[in-house]
Amino acid sequence: MLEETFLLDQLCGLKSNEVRLAVLGYPIKHSISPQLHTAALEVLALGDPAFACWNYRKIEVPPEHLSTALPRLVELGFCGLNLTIPHKVEVLPLLSGIDPQAEIMGAVNTLKWENNGWHGYNTDGFGLSFAIRNAFQKSMADFHVLVLGAGGAARAAVAQCLLEGCSRLALYNRSLARAHELSQTFLQNENHTSITVLDSPYDPFGENEQPLLVINATSLGLRTDDPAPIDLSVFAGHPYVYDMVYNPPETRLLAHAKDLECPHVNGLGMLVGQAARSLEIWTGREVSFDAMNQAALEALAN
């Protein structure tokens, strides 16, 4: 079959004694996940030689082949998978179980073979929380938060804000209807956090005791000629700015934040955090964030 050939052409050189992991996406050529996981596995192998047999690959799987690829990868010995665009939502009907946090987020990015089925997790929220704590020495509950965007990345950000007890939250997206749809998804959140949908990019909170955190969860910034998704000068004080884009390392939004002397950071920390959490789920061991971060920096430099 076409999908069988498609998989096997990418999986030459499998070793009989290896523990197999992979990231699936379409396209997948740009992914630096193998470099991150390989670096962390090398550190784990220093303490336990068994991890020297663990191997992480990237596999391009078109969406129409996902349902047949997952069982075939089990037959080929894969026990853990990461998922990226466009598989994070489409995979849900194919799973035997889903972690409660992933269910809240409505998407998964990590699969583990458990009890004869793929079990889904979402480590994006953990990665975002890790990155913000690491960059700003604050939790998301310490901020009033404005999330830019209304897609899967924005949903993960909103879910994590609610899980951590953020008291005030606002959404801004060019498509007002999509922003309202996202807010309705979390209308009955346990923390009773109010979610304000903005119809224009203005400061929704003004002067407050808590600082403002602006999270860019849009794709604006992926191309060097992309405009900033919002004008930071409309905000009172100096908002904290987190841009999920990590390549290029300085988007126009971050350059704008730098000019205004706002605390700011790109999305590399989130990439490392979510990757490390995935590997912890598969291995049951604490993973080296430093090794992953260094591998990411080297991969992007190349």
C-alpha positions as CSV (number, residue, x, y, z in Angstrom):
1,M,0.0,0.0,0.0
2,L,1.1,3.6,-0.6
3,E,1.2,4.5,3.1
4,E,3.2,1.3,3.9
5,T,5.8,2.3,1.3
6,F,5.7,5.9,2.5
7,L,6.6,4.8,6.0
8,L,9.2,2.2,5.2
9,D,11.1,4.5,2.9
10,Q,11.7,6.8,5.9
11,L,12.6,4.0,8.4
12,C,15.5,2.3,6.8
13,G,18.3,1.3,9.3
14,L,16.1,0.3,12.2
15,K,18.1,-1.7,14.8
16,S,16.7,-4.7,16.5
17,N,17.5,-3.6,20.0
18,E,16.4,0.0,19.9
19,V,13.5,1.7,21.7
20,R,11.8,3.7,19.1
21,L,10.3,7.2,19.4
22,A,9.4,9.7,16.7
23,V,7.7,13.0,15.8
24,L,4.9,12.9,13.1
25,G,3.9,15.9,11.1
26,Y,3.2,17.1,7.5
27,P,5.6,18.7,6.6
28,I,8.2,17.6,9.1
29,K,11.5,18.5,7.5
30,H,11.9,21.7,9.6
31,S,11.5,19.9,12.9
32,I,14.5,20.0,15.3
33,S,12.9,17.7,17.8
34,P,15.3,14.8,17.0
35,Q,18.3,17.0,18.1
36,L,16.6,17.9,21.4
37,H,15.6,14.4,22.3
38,T,18.9,12.8,21.2
39,A,20.8,15.3,23.4
40,A,18.6,14.5,26.5
41,L,18.8,10.7,25.8
42,E,22.6,11.0,25.7
43,V,22.6,12.5,29.2
44,L,20.2,9.8,30.5
45,A,22.6,7.2,29.0
46,L,25.4,8.5,31.2
47,G,23.5,7.3,34.2
48,D,21.8,4.3,32.7
49,P,23.4,2.6,29.6
50,A,20.0,1.2,28.6
51,F,19.1,4.7,27.2
52,A,21.8,4.4,24.6
53,C,19.4,2.2,22.7
54,W,16.7,4.8,22.6
55,N,16.3,6.4,19.2
56,Y,14.1,9.4,18.1
57,R,13.2,10.1,14.5
58,K,11.0,12.4,12.5
59,I,8.5,10.9,10.1
60,E,6.4,12.7,7.5
61,V,2.8,11.4,7.6
62,P,0.1,13.1,5.5
63,P,-3.2,13.5,7.4
64,E,-5.0,11.0,5.2
65,H,-2.5,8.3,6.3
66,L,-2.5,9.0,10.0
67,S,-5.1,6.3,10.9
68,T,-3.1,3.6,9.2
69,A,0.3,4.9,10.2
70,L,-0.4,4.7,14.0
71,P,-1.0,0.9,14.2
72,R,1.8,0.2,11.7
73,L,4.3,2.1,13.9
74,V,3.2,-0.1,16.8
75,E,4.0,-3.1,14.7
76,L,7.4,-1.6,13.9
77,G,8.2,-1.2,17.6
78,F,7.4,2.5,18.3
79,C,6.3,3.2,21.8
80,G,6.2,7.0,22.0
81,L,5.3,9.7,19.5
82,N,5.1,13.4,19.3
83,L,2.6,15.0,17.0
84,T,2.8,18.4,15.3
85,I,0.7,20.1,12.6
86,P,-1.7,18.9,11.3
87,H,-2.2,15.9,13.6
88,K,-2.9,17.3,17.1
89,V,-6.7,17.4,16.8
90,E,-7.3,14.9,14.0
91,V,-5.7,12.1,16.1
92,L,-8.3,12.3,18.9
93,P,-10.8,9.7,17.5
94,L,-7.8,7.2,17.1
95,L,-6.8,7.2,20.8
96,S,-7.7,4.6,23.4
97,G,-7.4,7.2,26.2
98,I,-6.6,10.8,26.8
99,D,-5.0,12.7,29.7
100,P,-7.5,15.0,31.5
101,Q,-5.3,18.1,30.8
102,A,-5.1,17.2,27.1
103,E,-8.9,16.8,27.1
104,I,-9.3,20.3,28.4
105,M,-7.0,21.6,25.7
106,G,-8.8,19.7,23.0
107,A,-5.6,18.5,21.3
108,V,-2.6,16.2,22.0
109,N,1.0,16.4,21.1
110,T,2.3,13.3,22.8
111,L,1.3,9.7,22.5
112,K,2.4,6.7,24.6
113,W,1.6,3.1,23.9
114,E,-0.3,1.9,27.0
115,N,-2.5,-1.1,27.6
116,N,-2.7,-2.0,23.9
117,G,-3.6,1.5,22.7
118,W,-2.3,5.0,22.1
119,H,-2.8,7.3,25.1
120,G,-2.8,11.0,24.4
121,Y,-1.1,13.8,26.4
122,N,-0.6,17.5,25.8
123,T,2.7,19.0,27.1
124,D,2.3,22.4,25.3
125,G,0.8,24.0,28.4
126,F,3.6,22.6,30.6
127,G,6.1,24.0,28.1
128,L,4.5,27.4,28.1
129,S,4.4,27.5,31.9
130,F,8.0,26.3,32.2
131,A,9.2,29.0,29.8
132,I,7.4,31.9,31.5
133,R,8.6,30.9,34.9
134,N,12.2,30.5,33.6
135,A,12.2,33.8,31.7
136,F,10.3,36.0,34.1
137,Q,10.5,34.2,37.5
138,K,6.7,34.4,37.8
139,S,3.8,32.0,37.4
140,M,1.0,32.7,35.0
141,A,-1.2,33.3,38.1
142,D,0.9,36.3,38.8
143,F,-0.3,38.1,35.7
144,H,-3.4,39.4,34.0
145,V,-3.0,37.8,30.6
146,L,-3.8,38.8,27.0
147,V,-3.7,36.0,24.5
148,L,-3.3,36.9,20.8
149,G,-4.9,34.3,18.5
150,A,-7.7,31.8,18.5
151,G,-6.2,28.6,17.1
152,G,-4.7,25.5,18.8
153,A,-1.7,27.4,20.3
154,A,-4.0,30.0,21.8
155,R,-6.3,27.3,23.2
156,A,-3.3,25.7,24.9
157,A,-2.3,29.0,26.4
158,V,-5.9,29.8,27.6
159,A,-6.2,26.3,29.2
160,Q,-2.9,26.7,31.0
161,C,-3.9,30.1,32.3
162,L,-7.1,28.7,33.7
163,L,-5.3,25.6,35.2
164,E,-2.9,27.9,37.0
165,G,-5.6,30.2,38.4
166,C,-5.1,33.3,36.3
167,S,-7.6,35.8,37.6
168,R,-8.2,37.9,34.5
169,L,-7.8,36.8,30.9
170,A,-8.5,38.5,27.5
171,L,-8.5,37.3,23.9
172,Y,-7.7,39.2,20.7
173,N,-7.9,37.7,17.3
174,R,-8.5,39.2,13.8
175,S,-11.5,36.9,13.5
176,L,-13.8,38.0,16.2
177,A,-16.0,35.0,15.7
178,R,-13.2,32.5,16.3
179,A,-12.2,34.4,19.5
180,H,-15.7,34.2,20.8
181,E,-15.8,30.5,19.9
182,L,-12.6,29.9,21.9
183,S,-13.9,31.8,24.9
184,Q,-17.2,29.8,24.9
185,T,-15.1,26.6,25.1
186,F,-13.9,27.7,28.5
187,L,-17.0,29.4,29.7
188,Q,-17.6,27.0,32.6
189,N,-14.0,26.9,33.9
190,E,-13.5,25.7,37.5
191,N,-11.7,28.9,38.6
192,H,-14.6,31.1,37.3
193,T,-12.1,33.3,35.5
194,S,-13.7,35.9,33.3
195,I,-12.6,35.8,29.7
196,T,-12.9,39.1,27.8
197,V,-13.0,39.0,24.0
198,L,-11.6,42.2,22.5
199,D,-12.9,43.7,19.2
200,S,-9.9,45.9,18.9
201,P,-6.3,45.7,20.1
202,Y,-6.4,47.9,23.2
203,D,-5.4,47.6,26.8
204,P,-8.2,45.6,28.5
205,F,-6.9,46.0,32.1
206,G,-5.3,49.4,32.4
207,E,-3.3,50.2,35.6
208,N,-3.5,47.2,37.9
209,E,-1.7,45.7,40.8
210,Q,-0.8,42.7,38.7
211,P,1.5,43.0,35.7
212,L,0.2,42.3,32.2
213,L,1.5,39.3,30.2
214,V,0.9,39.4,26.4
215,I,1.2,36.0,24.7
216,N,1.5,35.8,21.0
217,A,-0.1,32.5,19.9
218,T,-0.6,33.6,16.3
219,S,1.6,32.6,13.4
220,L,2.6,36.3,12.8
221,G,6.4,36.4,13.1
222,L,7.2,33.1,11.4
223,R,8.2,35.1,8.3
224,T,10.7,37.9,8.7
225,D,8.4,40.4,6.9
226,D,5.4,39.6,9.1
227,P,4.0,42.7,11.1
228,A,3.7,42.6,14.8
229,P,0.2,41.3,15.8
230,I,-0.4,44.2,18.2
231,D,1.0,47.6,19.1
232,L,2.5,47.3,22.5
233,S,2.5,51.1,23.0
234,V,-1.2,51.0,23.8
235,F,-0.6,49.4,27.1
236,A,0.0,51.1,30.4
237,G,3.4,50.5,31.9
238,H,5.7,47.8,30.5
239,P,3.9,44.6,29.7
240,Y,5.7,41.3,29.7
241,V,5.8,39.8,26.2
242,Y,6.0,36.1,25.4
243,D,6.1,35.2,21.7
244,M,5.6,31.5,20.9
245,V,7.6,32.0,17.7
246,Y,11.2,30.9,18.2
247,N,12.5,31.0,14.6
248,P,13.4,33.7,13.8
249,P,14.6,34.4,17.3
250,E,13.5,38.1,17.2
251,T,10.2,38.8,15.7
252,R,8.9,42.3,15.1
253,L,6.8,42.0,18.2
254,L,9.9,41.2,20.3
255,A,11.9,44.0,18.6
256,H,9.0,46.3,19.5
257,A,9.1,45.1,23.1
258,K,12.8,45.6,23.2
259,D,12.4,49.2,22.0
260,L,9.9,49.9,24.7
261,E,12.0,48.2,27.4
262,C,9.4,45.5,28.1
263,P,10.5,42.2,29.5
264,H,10.3,39.8,26.6
265,V,11.3,36.3,25.3
266,N,10.8,34.1,22.3
267,G,9.2,30.6,22.2
268,L,12.3,28.5,22.4
269,G,11.8,27.8,26.1
270,M,8.3,26.5,25.4
271,L,9.7,24.2,22.7
272,V,12.3,22.8,25.1
273,G,9.8,22.5,28.0
274,Q,7.2,20.6,26.1
275,A,9.8,18.3,24.6
276,A,11.3,17.5,27.9
277,R,7.9,16.8,29.5
278,S,7.2,14.4,26.6
279,L,10.4,12.5,27.2
280,E,9.7,12.3,30.9
281,I,6.3,10.7,30.1
282,W,8.0,8.1,28.0
283,T,11.0,7.4,30.2
284,G,9.7,8.0,33.7
285,R,13.0,9.9,34.4
286,E,13.9,13.5,35.0
287,V,15.2,15.0,31.7
288,S,18.0,17.6,31.2
289,F,16.4,20.8,30.1
290,D,19.9,22.3,29.7
291,A,21.0,19.6,27.2
292,M,17.8,20.1,25.2
293,N,18.2,23.9,25.2
294,Q,21.8,23.8,24.0
295,A,20.8,21.3,21.2
296,A,18.0,23.6,20.1
297,L,20.3,26.6,19.9
298,E,22.9,24.6,17.9
299,A,20.2,23.3,15.6
300,L,18.8,26.7,14.9
301,A,22.2,28.2,14.4
302,N,22.9,25.6,11.7
